């Protein structure tokens, strides 16, 4: 089983014992609601269920002082009045007689999950815990957090498993200053946090939450803060932050373990965060890679994250993918602050460095106090806004078949997951022959393609391809992989594109790698986006026809994938993606696998990958596995893009970014 779910019922024991509007939102229902939704959706049953254990005091001491651990141990014997008095000594904290036990379970759950992943018992997992941890510091509770669960897990991974590179991603709406303080001088931990900041006017009101706080000493460049300076950030803003900041750094850092401090108060409907990202966005973020106080939004976001960990396709993102001006300003500030420390940021653009947040807060205009009338009104409005989105989300059923393959010439040598369907069905021969005839009627430009489909084996392969494509468009299959004879590859891609459009696909993205030309008569009407990766030409022939060279280095390939292909894919929002690896495509197996895995995310899993029959079984196998939801293999050590690749990327971005807003990494002047 590939995904673990770790929790313990005892973590629901702590509860506020006195009136405190600021603290009442941290309640047991945050856990019970999320767990109940996982059970209702059948997701808990698909996971390996682990019961959380208590972290030992030695393990807590990896991060916290002995005096602080002793202080929390002592809360077990305090009266309610004494607990309230002690709570008042910290910022936004309440203690309960069960706090020490619950907090040890929360920390222990993270340790169990790290051990399960690093020993190979599972591939990934989710620890469902309270109290949260990312605000907690070496000797202080803070913001509902007692022990710093993620920091303890990272230290444990370093000491017990010998890890040297750990990435911590913190997508809670509040800055995890506790994690930052613990690792700010440690180059073995890359910490990324986005958070509501509003130029210092949002809790915890710290200047070191801004973009120019990049770490200390040897750790400079390994603390990455992306401050959101206005509310209302949505799916496009979150995805843009991943594409243009986090993912380039993550690929260059090449972590051995990724830990996510997954606070869902950054989702739509949460009155504390006041953001607009929908629950399915977190499935996208999880697949491209502790808080949350609106129970419906929190539970849906947890479900989306678990489904992503299980390998289920991420549902499509609703609404236009256009980052707002303030988000682009923040992204640009972070890139400017970190360009001196990371090659991957230096080679994508050469615009002048901008200073981070320069607005001085005029006082601290705090958000509505939790429990107060303004907060409750905001929560009610958020619930109204969230309801139709959740209804829409429930109308996106998962196809019964996740992955189907039609690879007859390669089948005998393939090792695939047991639930991958080996498709034997084919479209009627009359239909495939009719499509071949269509190419024959289209004139001299298609004469060669028509001849390529004249052979029986080419017609048979085309029938299997069209049958797979029909299954994807009908919602019966999520993704597919098929092979075609090399001489018929261009014809197969041509017919598959026309067939998809004729079957009602409104937006078809074709990524054609190698000797595969775009059909000259294909309408440039916005229904197809054709990305051609071949040769040395970099040209935006139109908004919907882009030609780019195949990069020669890992850095160049990542630049094109993250800074061009994925932004275009998210901006286009395709119904289906056709990834065609034609003759002389030139991709390594690991590059092809990463490209397929990345394209699977914006397409909601609906990817049909085409190979030539001369491809190796190893390439076919790794593509089938990533389309099925497995992680792609490593690309190997990072190396910078060549000057030619960098120039080609900048040329294309300059041509296209006014039309495709997801390409922008800075707000327009």
KOLPA-300384 format. One record per residue (C-alpha): residue number from 0; x, y, z. Coordinates in steps of 0.5 Angstrom, whole numbers, plus 500, padded with zeros to 3 digits. Example, Ala and Ser with C-alpha at 12.3 -4.5 7.8 and 13.67 -1.06 7.14 Angstrom:
2
R; pos; c1; c2; c3
R; 0; 525; 491; 516 $
R; 1; 527; 498; 514 $
This chain:
669
R; pos; c1; c2; c3
R; 0; 500; 500; 500 $
R; 1; 503; 507; 498 $
R; 2; 500; 512; 502 $
R; 3; 499; 512; 510 $
R; 4; 494; 516; 514 $
R; 5; 496; 517; 522 $
R; 6; 492; 520; 527 $
R; 7; 490; 518; 534 $
R; 8; 483; 519; 537 $
R; 9; 486; 522; 544 $
R; 10; 488; 528; 540 $
R; 11; 481; 531; 540 $
R; 12; 481; 531; 548 $
R; 13; 484; 538; 548 $
R; 14; 479; 544; 548 $
R; 15; 478; 551; 551 $
R; 16; 476; 551; 558 $
R; 17; 474; 558; 559 $
R; 18; 472; 564; 554 $
R; 19; 477; 566; 549 $
R; 20; 474; 569; 542 $
R; 21; 481; 569; 540 $
R; 22; 483; 561; 541 $
R; 23; 476; 558; 541 $
R; 24; 477; 557; 533 $
R; 25; 482; 551; 535 $
R; 26; 477; 546; 537 $
R; 27; 477; 538; 536 $
R; 28; 472; 539; 530 $
R; 29; 477; 541; 526 $
R; 30; 480; 534; 526 $
R; 31; 473; 530; 527 $
R; 32; 470; 533; 521 $
R; 33; 476; 532; 517 $
R; 34; 477; 525; 519 $
R; 35; 469; 524; 518 $
R; 36; 470; 526; 511 $
R; 37; 476; 522; 509 $
R; 38; 472; 516; 512 $
R; 39; 465; 518; 508 $
R; 40; 469; 518; 501 $
R; 41; 472; 512; 502 $
R; 42; 479; 515; 503 $
R; 43; 481; 512; 510 $
R; 44; 480; 505; 507 $
R; 45; 485; 506; 501 $
R; 46; 490; 508; 506 $
R; 47; 495; 504; 511 $
R; 48; 492; 506; 518 $
R; 49; 497; 508; 523 $
R; 50; 496; 509; 530 $
R; 51; 500; 515; 532 $
R; 52; 505; 514; 538 $
R; 53; 507; 519; 543 $
R; 54; 514; 522; 542 $
R; 55; 519; 521; 547 $
R; 56; 522; 527; 551 $
R; 57; 529; 525; 548 $
R; 58; 525; 526; 541 $
R; 59; 522; 533; 543 $
R; 60; 529; 535; 545 $
R; 61; 531; 535; 538 $
R; 62; 528; 542; 538 $
R; 63; 525; 544; 544 $
R; 64; 529; 546; 551 $
R; 65; 529; 541; 557 $
R; 66; 526; 547; 561 $
R; 67; 520; 548; 556 $
R; 68; 518; 540; 555 $
R; 69; 518; 540; 563 $
R; 70; 513; 546; 563 $
R; 71; 509; 543; 559 $
R; 72; 509; 536; 562 $
R; 73; 507; 540; 569 $
R; 74; 501; 543; 565 $
R; 75; 497; 536; 567 $
R; 76; 497; 537; 574 $
R; 77; 494; 544; 574 $
R; 78; 487; 547; 575 $
R; 79; 483; 551; 570 $
R; 80; 485; 557; 573 $
R; 81; 492; 556; 573 $
R; 82; 492; 553; 566 $
R; 83; 489; 560; 564 $
R; 84; 494; 564; 568 $
R; 85; 500; 560; 564 $
R; 86; 496; 561; 557 $
R; 87; 496; 568; 558 $
R; 88; 504; 568; 558 $
R; 89; 504; 566; 551 $
R; 90; 501; 569; 544 $
R; 91; 494; 566; 542 $
R; 92; 495; 559; 546 $
R; 93; 491; 555; 551 $
R; 94; 493; 549; 555 $
R; 95; 488; 543; 558 $
R; 96; 490; 538; 562 $
R; 97; 491; 533; 556 $
R; 98; 495; 538; 552 $
R; 99; 502; 535; 554 $
R; 100; 499; 528; 552 $
R; 101; 496; 531; 545 $
R; 102; 502; 535; 543 $
R; 103; 506; 529; 544 $
R; 104; 502; 525; 540 $
R; 105; 502; 530; 534 $
R; 106; 509; 530; 534 $
R; 107; 510; 522; 534 $
R; 108; 505; 522; 529 $
R; 109; 510; 526; 524 $
R; 110; 516; 521; 527 $
R; 111; 512; 515; 525 $
R; 112; 510; 518; 518 $
R; 113; 517; 519; 517 $
R; 114; 520; 513; 519 $
R; 115; 514; 509; 515 $
R; 116; 517; 513; 508 $
R; 117; 524; 513; 509 $
R; 118; 524; 505; 511 $
R; 119; 520; 504; 504 $
R; 120; 514; 501; 508 $
R; 121; 510; 507; 504 $
R; 122; 511; 512; 499 $
R; 123; 508; 518; 502 $
R; 124; 502; 520; 507 $
R; 125; 498; 524; 512 $
R; 126; 499; 526; 519 $
R; 127; 492; 528; 521 $
R; 128; 494; 532; 528 $
R; 129; 492; 537; 533 $
R; 130; 495; 541; 536 $
R; 131; 499; 544; 530 $
R; 132; 506; 546; 531 $
R; 133; 509; 551; 526 $
R; 134; 509; 557; 530 $
R; 135; 512; 553; 536 $
R; 136; 519; 555; 538 $
R; 137; 525; 552; 542 $
R; 138; 522; 555; 549 $
R; 139; 515; 558; 547 $
R; 140; 508; 556; 545 $
R; 141; 505; 560; 540 $
R; 142; 499; 561; 536 $
R; 143; 496; 554; 538 $
R; 144; 502; 550; 537 $
R; 145; 506; 547; 543 $
R; 146; 511; 542; 540 $
R; 147; 514; 544; 533 $
R; 148; 512; 537; 529 $
R; 149; 515; 538; 523 $
R; 150; 521; 541; 525 $
R; 151; 522; 535; 530 $
R; 152; 520; 530; 524 $
R; 153; 526; 534; 520 $
R; 154; 531; 533; 525 $
R; 155; 529; 526; 526 $
R; 156; 530; 525; 519 $
R; 157; 537; 528; 519 $
R; 158; 539; 524; 526 $
R; 159; 536; 517; 525 $
R; 160; 536; 516; 517 $
R; 161; 542; 520; 515 $
R; 162; 538; 525; 511 $
R; 163; 542; 531; 508 $
R; 164; 537; 535; 504 $
R; 165; 530; 536; 507 $
R; 166; 525; 541; 504 $
R; 167; 519; 544; 508 $
R; 168; 513; 547; 505 $
R; 169; 509; 551; 509 $
R; 170; 502; 553; 506 $
R; 171; 498; 555; 512 $
R; 172; 496; 562; 511 $
R; 173; 500; 564; 517 $
R; 174; 508; 565; 517 $
R; 175; 511; 559; 521 $
R; 176; 516; 563; 524 $
R; 177; 518; 557; 529 $
R; 178; 520; 553; 523 $
R; 179; 524; 559; 520 $
R; 180; 528; 560; 527 $
R; 181; 530; 553; 528 $
R; 182; 533; 552; 521 $
R; 183; 535; 559; 519 $
R; 184; 542; 558; 519 $
R; 185; 542; 550; 516 $
R; 186; 543; 549; 509 $
R; 187; 541; 542; 509 $
R; 188; 533; 544; 510 $
R; 189; 530; 549; 505 $
R; 190; 524; 552; 508 $
R; 191; 518; 555; 504 $
R; 192; 513; 559; 507 $
R; 193; 507; 563; 503 $
R; 194; 503; 567; 508 $
R; 195; 498; 573; 509 $
R; 196; 503; 579; 511 $
R; 197; 499; 585; 508 $
R; 198; 506; 589; 509 $
R; 199; 506; 587; 516 $
R; 200; 499; 588; 518 $
R; 201; 497; 581; 519 $
R; 202; 499; 576; 525 $
R; 203; 505; 575; 527 $
R; 204; 507; 582; 525 $
R; 205; 514; 580; 524 $
R; 206; 519; 584; 519 $
R; 207; 522; 577; 518 $
R; 208; 516; 574; 515 $
R; 209; 518; 579; 509 $
R; 210; 521; 576; 502 $
R; 211; 528; 579; 504 $
R; 212; 529; 574; 510 $
R; 213; 533; 569; 507 $
R; 214; 536; 566; 512 $
R; 215; 542; 567; 517 $
R; 216; 550; 565; 516 $
R; 217; 551; 558; 512 $
R; 218; 543; 558; 511 $
R; 219; 542; 564; 507 $
R; 220; 538; 563; 501 $
R; 221; 535; 557; 505 $
R; 222; 529; 561; 508 $
R; 223; 524; 563; 502 $
R; 224; 518; 567; 505 $
R; 225; 513; 569; 500 $
R; 226; 508; 574; 503 $
R; 227; 501; 575; 500 $
R; 228; 500; 583; 501 $
R; 229; 492; 583; 500 $
R; 230; 487; 578; 501 $
R; 231; 483; 574; 496 $
R; 232; 489; 570; 493 $
R; 233; 486; 564; 488 $
R; 234; 488; 558; 485 $
R; 235; 492; 562; 479 $
R; 236; 496; 566; 485 $
R; 237; 498; 559; 488 $
R; 238; 500; 555; 482 $
R; 239; 504; 561; 480 $
R; 240; 508; 561; 486 $
R; 241; 509; 554; 485 $
R; 242; 511; 554; 478 $
R; 243; 516; 561; 479 $
R; 244; 519; 560; 486 $
R; 245; 518; 554; 489 $
R; 246; 519; 548; 484 $
R; 247; 525; 551; 481 $
R; 248; 528; 552; 488 $
R; 249; 526; 545; 489 $
R; 250; 529; 541; 483 $
R; 251; 535; 545; 484 $
R; 252; 536; 543; 491 $
R; 253; 534; 536; 490 $
R; 254; 531; 534; 497 $
R; 255; 531; 527; 499 $
R; 256; 525; 528; 503 $
R; 257; 519; 533; 503 $
R; 258; 515; 535; 509 $
R; 259; 509; 539; 508 $
R; 260; 506; 543; 514 $
R; 261; 499; 543; 511 $
R; 262; 495; 548; 514 $
R; 263; 488; 549; 510 $
R; 264; 486; 556; 513 $
R; 265; 489; 558; 506 $
R; 266; 483; 555; 502 $
R; 267; 477; 559; 500 $
R; 268; 471; 559; 506 $
R; 269; 476; 560; 511 $
R; 270; 475; 567; 515 $
R; 271; 482; 567; 518 $
R; 272; 485; 567; 511 $
R; 273; 480; 570; 507 $
R; 274; 483; 567; 501 $
R; 275; 480; 564; 495 $
R; 276; 484; 558; 493 $
R; 277; 479; 552; 492 $
R; 278; 480; 545; 495 $
R; 279; 482; 542; 489 $
R; 280; 488; 547; 488 $
R; 281; 491; 543; 494 $
R; 282; 491; 537; 490 $
R; 283; 495; 540; 484 $
R; 284; 500; 543; 489 $
R; 285; 501; 536; 492 $
R; 286; 502; 533; 486 $
R; 287; 506; 538; 483 $
R; 288; 510; 537; 490 $
R; 289; 496; 544; 520 $
R; 290; 491; 550; 521 $
R; 291; 485; 551; 518 $
R; 292; 479; 554; 521 $
R; 293; 473; 553; 516 $
R; 294; 471; 546; 517 $
R; 295; 467; 544; 511 $
R; 296; 473; 548; 507 $
R; 297; 478; 544; 511 $
R; 298; 475; 537; 510 $
R; 299; 475; 538; 503 $
R; 300; 482; 540; 502 $
R; 301; 484; 534; 506 $
R; 302; 481; 530; 502 $
R; 303; 484; 533; 496 $
R; 304; 491; 532; 499 $
R; 305; 490; 525; 501 $
R; 306; 487; 523; 494 $
R; 307; 493; 526; 491 $
R; 308; 498; 522; 495 $
R; 309; 494; 516; 493 $
R; 310; 495; 518; 486 $
R; 311; 488; 520; 484 $
R; 312; 488; 525; 478 $
R; 313; 487; 532; 481 $
R; 314; 480; 535; 479 $
R; 315; 480; 541; 474 $
R; 316; 481; 548; 477 $
R; 317; 475; 552; 476 $
R; 318; 476; 560; 474 $
R; 319; 481; 563; 469 $
R; 320; 488; 562; 471 $
R; 321; 490; 570; 471 $
R; 322; 495; 572; 477 $
R; 323; 493; 578; 481 $
R; 324; 498; 584; 481 $
R; 325; 499; 584; 488 $
R; 326; 501; 576; 487 $
R; 327; 506; 578; 482 $
R; 328; 509; 583; 486 $
R; 329; 510; 578; 491 $
R; 330; 513; 573; 487 $
R; 331; 518; 578; 483 $
R; 332; 520; 580; 490 $
R; 333; 522; 573; 492 $
R; 334; 525; 571; 486 $
R; 335; 529; 578; 486 $
R; 336; 531; 576; 494 $
R; 337; 534; 569; 492 $
R; 338; 537; 570; 485 $
R; 339; 544; 571; 488 $
R; 340; 543; 564; 492 $
R; 341; 540; 560; 486 $
R; 342; 542; 558; 479 $
R; 343; 535; 556; 477 $
R; 344; 533; 563; 478 $
R; 345; 539; 567; 475 $
R; 346; 538; 564; 469 $
R; 347; 530; 565; 467 $
R; 348; 530; 572; 467 $
R; 349; 535; 578; 467 $
R; 350; 530; 584; 470 $
R; 351; 533; 589; 475 $
R; 352; 532; 586; 482 $
R; 353; 526; 589; 486 $
R; 354; 526; 591; 493 $
R; 355; 522; 586; 497 $
R; 356; 515; 589; 501 $
R; 357; 517; 597; 502 $
R; 358; 510; 599; 504 $
R; 359; 511; 601; 512 $
R; 360; 505; 599; 516 $
R; 361; 501; 604; 518 $
R; 362; 499; 601; 525 $
R; 363; 497; 594; 525 $
R; 364; 490; 593; 522 $
R; 365; 488; 586; 525 $
R; 366; 483; 582; 522 $
R; 367; 476; 581; 525 $
R; 368; 477; 578; 532 $
R; 369; 475; 570; 532 $
R; 370; 469; 569; 535 $
R; 371; 467; 577; 534 $
R; 372; 461; 579; 530 $
R; 373; 465; 581; 524 $
R; 374; 469; 574; 524 $
R; 375; 462; 571; 524 $
R; 376; 459; 575; 519 $
R; 377; 465; 573; 515 $
R; 378; 465; 566; 516 $
R; 379; 457; 566; 514 $
R; 380; 459; 570; 507 $
R; 381; 465; 565; 506 $
R; 382; 460; 559; 507 $
R; 383; 455; 562; 502 $
R; 384; 461; 563; 497 $
R; 385; 464; 556; 498 $
R; 386; 457; 552; 497 $
R; 387; 457; 552; 490 $
R; 388; 464; 550; 489 $
R; 389; 463; 544; 493 $
R; 390; 457; 542; 489 $
R; 391; 461; 543; 483 $
R; 392; 467; 539; 486 $
R; 393; 462; 533; 487 $
R; 394; 460; 533; 480 $
R; 395; 467; 531; 478 $
R; 396; 467; 523; 479 $
R; 397; 474; 519; 478 $
R; 398; 474; 515; 472 $
R; 399; 473; 507; 474 $
R; 400; 480; 506; 470 $
R; 401; 486; 510; 472 $
R; 402; 491; 508; 467 $
R; 403; 490; 504; 460 $
R; 404; 495; 502; 455 $
R; 405; 495; 499; 448 $
R; 406; 502; 497; 447 $
R; 407; 502; 490; 444 $
R; 408; 509; 490; 441 $
R; 409; 512; 492; 448 $
R; 410; 507; 488; 453 $
R; 411; 511; 482; 454 $
R; 412; 517; 486; 457 $
R; 413; 513; 491; 461 $
R; 414; 513; 491; 468 $
R; 415; 507; 495; 470 $
R; 416; 502; 496; 477 $
R; 417; 497; 491; 477 $
R; 418; 491; 495; 476 $
R; 419; 493; 498; 470 $
R; 420; 489; 496; 464 $
R; 421; 492; 492; 458 $
R; 422; 487; 495; 453 $
R; 423; 485; 490; 447 $
R; 424; 479; 494; 444 $
R; 425; 480; 498; 438 $
R; 426; 475; 503; 434 $
R; 427; 472; 500; 428 $
R; 428; 476; 499; 422 $
R; 429; 472; 503; 418 $
R; 430; 472; 509; 423 $
R; 431; 480; 509; 422 $
R; 432; 480; 508; 415 $
R; 433; 475; 513; 414 $
R; 434; 480; 518; 418 $
R; 435; 486; 515; 413 $
R; 436; 481; 517; 407 $
R; 437; 480; 524; 410 $
R; 438; 488; 525; 410 $
R; 439; 488; 523; 403 $
R; 440; 483; 528; 401 $
R; 441; 486; 534; 405 $
R; 442; 491; 535; 399 $
R; 443; 499; 534; 398 $
R; 444; 501; 536; 404 $
R; 445; 497; 530; 407 $
R; 446; 499; 525; 402 $
R; 447; 505; 522; 406 $
R; 448; 501; 522; 412 $
R; 449; 495; 518; 408 $
R; 450; 500; 513; 405 $
R; 451; 503; 512; 412 $
R; 452; 496; 509; 414 $
R; 453; 496; 505; 409 $
R; 454; 499; 499; 412 $
R; 455; 495; 494; 417 $
R; 456; 499; 495; 423 $
R; 457; 498; 502; 422 $
R; 458; 491; 502; 422 $
R; 459; 491; 497; 428 $
R; 460; 495; 502; 432 $
R; 461; 491; 508; 430 $
R; 462; 484; 504; 432 $
R; 463; 487; 503; 439 $
R; 464; 489; 510; 440 $
R; 465; 482; 513; 438 $
R; 466; 479; 507; 443 $
R; 467; 483; 510; 448 $
R; 468; 482; 517; 447 $
R; 469; 474; 516; 447 $
R; 470; 475; 512; 453 $
R; 471; 478; 519; 456 $
R; 472; 473; 523; 453 $
R; 473; 468; 519; 455 $
R; 474; 470; 519; 463 $
R; 475; 471; 512; 463 $
R; 476; 479; 512; 463 $
R; 477; 483; 518; 466 $
R; 478; 490; 517; 462 $
R; 479; 492; 512; 457 $
R; 480; 499; 510; 453 $
R; 481; 499; 507; 446 $
R; 482; 504; 506; 441 $
R; 483; 504; 507; 433 $
R; 484; 509; 505; 428 $
R; 485; 514; 510; 427 $
R; 486; 513; 512; 420 $
R; 487; 505; 513; 422 $
R; 488; 507; 517; 428 $
R; 489; 505; 524; 425 $
R; 490; 499; 521; 422 $
R; 491; 497; 518; 428 $
R; 492; 498; 525; 432 $
R; 493; 494; 529; 426 $
R; 494; 488; 524; 427 $
R; 495; 488; 524; 434 $
R; 496; 488; 531; 434 $
R; 497; 482; 532; 429 $
R; 498; 478; 526; 432 $
R; 499; 479; 529; 439 $
R; 500; 476; 536; 437 $
R; 501; 470; 532; 433 $
R; 502; 468; 528; 439 $
R; 503; 467; 535; 443 $
R; 504; 474; 537; 446 $
R; 505; 473; 544; 447 $
R; 506; 481; 545; 449 $
R; 507; 486; 540; 446 $
R; 508; 493; 541; 448 $
R; 509; 498; 537; 444 $
R; 510; 505; 537; 446 $
R; 511; 509; 534; 440 $
R; 512; 516; 532; 441 $
R; 513; 521; 530; 435 $
R; 514; 519; 530; 428 $
R; 515; 512; 531; 428 $
R; 516; 509; 537; 425 $
R; 517; 503; 541; 426 $
R; 518; 498; 540; 421 $
R; 519; 498; 546; 417 $
R; 520; 490; 546; 416 $
R; 521; 489; 546; 423 $
R; 522; 484; 552; 425 $
R; 523; 488; 557; 430 $
R; 524; 481; 558; 433 $
R; 525; 483; 557; 441 $
R; 526; 481; 550; 441 $
R; 527; 488; 547; 440 $
R; 528; 494; 549; 443 $
R; 529; 500; 546; 440 $
R; 530; 507; 546; 443 $
R; 531; 513; 543; 438 $
R; 532; 519; 541; 442 $
R; 533; 524; 540; 436 $
R; 534; 530; 543; 432 $
R; 535; 533; 549; 434 $
R; 536; 528; 554; 433 $
R; 537; 524; 558; 438 $
R; 538; 518; 562; 435 $
R; 539; 511; 564; 437 $
R; 540; 508; 563; 431 $
R; 541; 501; 565; 434 $
R; 542; 498; 565; 441 $
R; 543; 496; 557; 440 $
R; 544; 502; 555; 436 $
R; 545; 509; 555; 440 $
R; 546; 516; 552; 437 $
R; 547; 521; 551; 442 $
R; 548; 528; 547; 442 $
R; 549; 530; 541; 446 $
R; 550; 534; 544; 451 $
R; 551; 541; 541; 452 $
R; 552; 542; 541; 460 $
R; 553; 537; 539; 466 $
R; 554; 537; 546; 468 $
R; 555; 535; 548; 461 $
R; 556; 529; 542; 461 $
R; 557; 527; 544; 467 $
R; 558; 526; 552; 465 $
R; 559; 522; 550; 459 $
R; 560; 518; 545; 463 $
R; 561; 516; 550; 469 $
R; 562; 517; 557; 466 $
R; 563; 514; 555; 459 $
R; 564; 510; 549; 458 $
R; 565; 506; 548; 465 $
R; 566; 504; 556; 465 $
R; 567; 502; 555; 458 $
R; 568; 498; 549; 460 $
R; 569; 495; 552; 466 $
R; 570; 493; 558; 462 $
R; 571; 490; 554; 457 $
R; 572; 486; 549; 462 $
R; 573; 486; 543; 457 $
R; 574; 480; 538; 457 $
R; 575; 485; 533; 454 $
R; 576; 493; 533; 453 $
R; 577; 496; 529; 447 $
R; 578; 503; 528; 449 $
R; 579; 507; 525; 443 $
R; 580; 514; 523; 443 $
R; 581; 515; 522; 436 $
R; 582; 521; 519; 432 $
R; 583; 528; 522; 434 $
R; 584; 525; 526; 440 $
R; 585; 531; 526; 444 $
R; 586; 528; 526; 451 $
R; 587; 531; 522; 456 $
R; 588; 527; 517; 460 $
R; 589; 527; 521; 466 $
R; 590; 525; 527; 462 $
R; 591; 519; 524; 458 $
R; 592; 517; 521; 465 $
R; 593; 517; 528; 468 $
R; 594; 514; 532; 463 $
R; 595; 508; 527; 463 $
R; 596; 507; 527; 470 $
R; 597; 507; 535; 470 $
R; 598; 502; 535; 464 $
R; 599; 498; 530; 468 $
R; 600; 496; 535; 473 $
R; 601; 493; 541; 470 $
R; 602; 489; 536; 465 $
R; 603; 486; 533; 471 $
R; 604; 489; 527; 469 $
R; 605; 487; 526; 462 $
R; 606; 493; 525; 458 $
R; 607; 494; 520; 452 $
R; 608; 501; 519; 451 $
R; 609; 504; 516; 444 $
R; 610; 510; 513; 443 $
R; 611; 513; 510; 437 $
R; 612; 513; 502; 437 $
R; 613; 521; 502; 437 $
R; 614; 521; 506; 444 $
R; 615; 524; 502; 449 $
R; 616; 520; 498; 454 $
R; 617; 524; 502; 460 $
R; 618; 521; 508; 457 $
R; 619; 514; 505; 456 $
R; 620; 514; 503; 463 $
R; 621; 516; 509; 466 $
R; 622; 511; 513; 463 $
R; 623; 505; 508; 464 $
R; 624; 507; 509; 472 $
R; 625; 507; 516; 472 $
R; 626; 501; 517; 468 $
R; 627; 498; 512; 474 $
R; 628; 500; 517; 479 $
R; 629; 507; 514; 481 $
R; 630; 513; 520; 482 $
R; 631; 518; 520; 476 $
R; 632; 525; 518; 477 $
R; 633; 530; 523; 479 $
R; 634; 533; 527; 473 $
R; 635; 540; 527; 476 $
R; 636; 545; 533; 479 $
R; 637; 542; 540; 477 $
R; 638; 546; 544; 472 $
R; 639; 545; 550; 469 $
R; 640; 542; 552; 462 $
R; 641; 546; 554; 456 $
R; 642; 546; 561; 454 $
R; 643; 542; 559; 448 $
R; 644; 537; 555; 452 $
R; 645; 536; 561; 456 $
R; 646; 536; 566; 450 $
R; 647; 530; 562; 447 $
R; 648; 526; 562; 453 $
R; 649; 527; 569; 454 $
R; 650; 525; 570; 447 $
R; 651; 518; 566; 448 $
R; 652; 516; 569; 454 $
R; 653; 517; 576; 452 $
R; 654; 513; 574; 446 $
R; 655; 507; 570; 449 $
R; 656; 507; 573; 457 $
R; 657; 502; 579; 455 $
R; 658; 497; 573; 452 $
R; 659; 498; 568; 457 $
R; 660; 498; 571; 464 $
R; 661; 501; 565; 468 $
R; 662; 508; 566; 464 $
R; 663; 508; 573; 468 $
R; 664; 513; 573; 474 $
R; 665; 513; 580; 475 $
R; 666; 507; 585; 475 $
R; 667; 506; 589; 469 $
R; 668; 509; 596; 469 $
